[in-house]
Amino acid sequence: THWIDANHDCQDTRAEILITASQIPVRYRNEKRCSVIAGQWYDPYSGKTWSKANDLDIDHLVPLKWAHTHGAANWPKTQKREFANDPRNLIPVQDNLNQAKSDKGPIEWMPPNQEYRCEYLKRFTAVVAEYHLQPTAVEKRVMDRMGAACRR
């Protein structure tokens, strides 16, 4: 797994995201407080709320493989690790939706929850810009058109 424990408190990136995103205080597997088992998370992809951590995956809004094929292949290992663990690119979502999304970008996959699609596109393009990733001409044109439709 690519999750790291950046601040050496025994909680890896997955645990940190679950703790931060929970709408209530989380419950831990044991008193060491390293692993989260329960909380309350709103998943904007499905529009549903979840209480068991193992029902959720931490999705990379911009998938690692998508990033790799759009410029990240040339990054040093440290930058790849930073990208994989960047909270701006991470969101807890229903595990099967994350798996359905896989390594697709927004022109191939959008969240089933219609109300979140514009926000998803906005966050995706912000991460792409932040990391200087290069969508193909077709992807850029389609994402620009989708973004314009969102601003109407």
C-alpha positions in Angstrom: 0.0 0.0 0.0 1.1 3.6 -0.7 -0.3 5.1 2.5 2.3 6.7 4.7 2.4 7.8 8.4 3.8 11.3 7.7 3.7 12.6 11.3 4.7 9.2 12.9 1.6 9.0 15.1 0.8 5.5 13.9 -2.2 6.8 11.8 -1.5 6.4 8.1 -3.0 8.6 5.5 -6.2 6.5 5.2 -6.8 6.8 9.0 -6.0 10.6 8.9 -8.6 11.1 6.1 -11.2 9.1 7.9 -10.7 11.0 11.1 -10.8 14.4 9.4 -13.8 13.6 7.2 -16.0 11.9 9.9 -19.0 14.0 10.9 -18.8 12.5 14.5 -15.8 11.4 16.6 -14.4 8.1 15.2 -14.1 4.8 16.9 -10.7 3.0 16.8 -9.9 -0.7 16.5 -8.1 -0.5 19.9 -6.6 1.9 22.5 -3.5 2.5 20.4 -5.8 4.6 18.1 -4.0 3.7 14.9 -6.8 2.2 12.9 -10.4 3.6 12.5 -13.3 1.2 12.4 -16.4 3.5 12.7 -17.5 7.1 12.3 -20.0 8.9 10.1 -19.0 9.8 6.6 -20.9 11.5 3.8 -19.9 10.0 0.5 -20.6 12.7 -2.2 -20.2 10.1 -5.0 -23.3 8.1 -3.8 -25.0 10.9 -1.8 -25.1 8.4 1.1 -23.8 8.4 4.7 -21.7 5.4 5.9 -20.8 4.4 9.5 -18.4 1.5 9.0 -14.9 2.4 7.8 -14.5 -0.9 5.9 -17.4 0.1 3.6 -15.2 3.0 2.4 -12.2 3.3 0.2 -10.1 6.5 0.1 -10.4 7.5 -3.5 -7.7 9.5 -5.4 -9.8 12.1 -7.2 -7.1 12.1 -9.8 -6.2 8.4 -10.0 -2.6 7.4 -9.6 -2.5 5.6 -13.0 -4.2 8.6 -14.7 -1.6 10.9 -13.2 1.2 8.5 -14.2 0.1 8.6 -17.9 -0.4 12.4 -17.8 3.0 13.4 -16.6 3.7 11.8 -13.2 5.7 9.0 -14.8 8.7 11.4 -14.8 8.4 12.5 -11.2 10.9 11.4 -8.5 9.6 8.8 -6.0 9.2 11.5 -3.3 6.8 13.5 -5.5 4.8 10.4 -6.4 4.5 9.6 -2.6 3.4 13.1 -1.9 0.8 13.0 -4.6 -0.5 9.6 -3.5 -1.0 11.0 0.1 -2.1 14.5 -0.7 -5.4 15.2 1.2 -6.5 17.6 -1.5 -6.7 14.5 -3.8 -8.3 12.1 -1.4 -11.9 11.5 -0.4 -13.6 8.7 1.5 -16.2 7.0 -0.8 -18.2 3.8 -1.1 -15.7 1.1 -1.9 -17.6 -0.3 -4.9 -17.9 3.2 -6.5 -14.1 3.7 -6.1 -13.6 0.3 -7.8 -16.0 1.2 -10.6 -14.2 4.5 -11.1 -10.8 2.7 -11.1 -8.2 4.8 -13.0 -10.7 6.8 -15.1 -10.8 10.5 -15.5 -14.0 12.6 -15.6 -14.6 12.2 -19.3 -14.9 8.4 -18.7 -16.5 8.3 -15.3 -18.6 10.7 -13.2 -20.1 10.2 -9.7 -23.7 8.7 -9.9 -24.8 11.5 -7.5 -25.6 14.2 -10.1 -25.4 17.1 -7.6 -21.7 16.4 -6.9 -20.5 16.2 -10.5 -19.6 19.9 -10.9 -17.7 19.9 -7.6 -16.0 16.6 -8.6 -14.8 18.2 -11.9 -13.7 21.3 -10.1 -11.6 19.4 -7.6 -10.2 17.1 -10.3 -9.1 20.0 -12.5 -7.6 21.8 -9.5 -5.4 18.9 -8.6 -4.4 18.4 -12.3 -3.4 22.1 -12.4 -1.6 22.0 -9.0 0.6 19.1 -10.1 1.0 20.4 -13.7 -0.5 17.2 -15.2 -1.2 17.2 -18.9 -4.6 16.1 -20.1 -4.8 15.1 -23.8 -6.3 17.7 -26.2 -9.5 15.7 -26.3 -9.7 15.4 -22.5 -9.0 19.1 -22.0 -11.7 20.1 -24.6 -14.3 17.8 -23.0 -13.4 18.8 -19.4 -13.5 22.5 -20.4 -17.0 22.0 -22.0 -18.2 20.2 -18.9 -16.8 23.0 -16.7 -18.6 25.6 -18.8 -21.8 23.7 -18.4 -21.3 23.7 -14.7 -21.0 27.5 -14.6 -24.2 28.1 -16.5 
